Amino acid sequence: MTSLNTPPRTGGSRLRALGGRMVGPGRPVYVTGEIGINHNGELENAFALIDAAAEAGCDAVKFQKRTPEICTPRDQWDKERDTPWGRMTYIDYRHRVEFDEEGYRAIDAHCRARGIDWFASPWDVESVAFLERFDVPAHKVASASLTDDELLRALRATGRTVVLSTGMSTPRQIRHAVEVLGSDNIVLCHATSTYPAKAGELNLRMIHTLHAEYPNVPVGYSGHETGLQTTLAAVALGATFVERHITLDRAMWGSDQAASVEPGGLQRLVRDIRTIEESLGDGVKRVYDSELAPMAKLRRVPGAVAEAEAGAVDDLAGRDTDRAPVTA
């Protein structure tokens, strides 16, 4: 039986393609900077966030795509609210923070120039069709959309890898979503959908629980907390995909900005993820060459086992020497 504190051994069945990268155990963590709508509808902000992610070493950036008339409840359309662009109706605001095809063509070109992938979370079927106009490496299911079977079926039909966030969802809901999407082309992301999320509610050991529950699916982490430590802990616990919201300035207008990582923090996060990856190793105990000099200097008593091991090595070397030469 697999312990919840130790992820099970995995094989190639847990690998997924995200564009030109493979994601899963034994591969570098795929790091995504979630731009979402932190661009506030301004292409200049989107470009600056893409630049920050590329310079930090992220593999991709992610946006959110909605058809406002579908995703906004009809009784909310005409309600007015204050925005950075003045007072406007909610439906006008939703349009204000969406990019059209021309905008995404510009985003696509900018990402290609910076050598970074981009994809998005479509919130409705029409948005799936919109995103399919582009050669994105994957689609993302936001936690809020996990129970939308129509959307899940549309995403499965694209044939692309689907990253599924599991925040605000019960185990039964998650299992149903995996059944609708199919388990052979998804990445599961543990998440807690509070902005910002409290450390006591992150429940990072769910990464191991998902490993055990879905043995053929790579497991990642989508974080909405403040700070970097807990995301790094998720990597140490086995997350093979990491997503964090990013912002140019946490003081900017917008509901996601406060739970986002600024450019300097993003650079530290990616740097430390790579260090953790290198330090995890393969779990096989060995004596490194760099330890031989300290061993000779510091170990006063070799011990019976060490002497026996040394004798066994000498015997093996002697047998090799005593072997008669092979003649033709």
Secondary structure as GFF3:
##gff-version 3
##sequence-region A 1 328
A	DSSP	three_ten_helix	12	14	.	.	.	ID=ss1
A	DSSP	beta_strand	16	18	.	.	.	ID=ss2
A	DSSP	beta_strand	21	23	.	.	.	ID=ss3
A	DSSP	beta_strand	30	36	.	.	.	ID=ss4
A	DSSP	alpha_helix	43	56	.	.	.	ID=ss5
A	DSSP	beta_strand	60	65	.	.	.	ID=ss6
A	DSSP	alpha_helix	68	71	.	.	.	ID=ss7
A	DSSP	three_ten_helix	74	76	.	.	.	ID=ss8
A	DSSP	beta_strand	80	83	.	.	.	ID=ss9
A	DSSP	beta_strand	86	89	.	.	.	ID=ss10
A	DSSP	alpha_helix	90	96	.	.	.	ID=ss11
A	DSSP	alpha_helix	101	114	.	.	.	ID=ss12
A	DSSP	beta_strand	117	122	.	.	.	ID=ss13
A	DSSP	alpha_helix	125	131	.	.	.	ID=ss14
A	DSSP	beta_strand	138	141	.	.	.	ID=ss15
A	DSSP	three_ten_helix	143	145	.	.	.	ID=ss16
A	DSSP	alpha_helix	149	158	.	.	.	ID=ss17
A	DSSP	beta_strand	161	165	.	.	.	ID=ss18
A	DSSP	alpha_helix	171	181	.	.	.	ID=ss19
A	DSSP	three_ten_helix	183	185	.	.	.	ID=ss20
A	DSSP	beta_strand	186	191	.	.	.	ID=ss21
A	DSSP	three_ten_helix	199	201	.	.	.	ID=ss22
A	DSSP	alpha_helix	206	213	.	.	.	ID=ss23
A	DSSP	beta_strand	219	223	.	.	.	ID=ss24
A	DSSP	alpha_helix	229	236	.	.	.	ID=ss25
A	DSSP	beta_strand	241	245	.	.	.	ID=ss26
A	DSSP	three_ten_helix	257	259	.	.	.	ID=ss27
A	DSSP	alpha_helix	263	280	.	.	.	ID=ss28
A	DSSP	alpha_helix	289	298	.	.	.	ID=ss29
A	DSSP	alpha_helix	304	322	.	.	.	ID=ss30
###
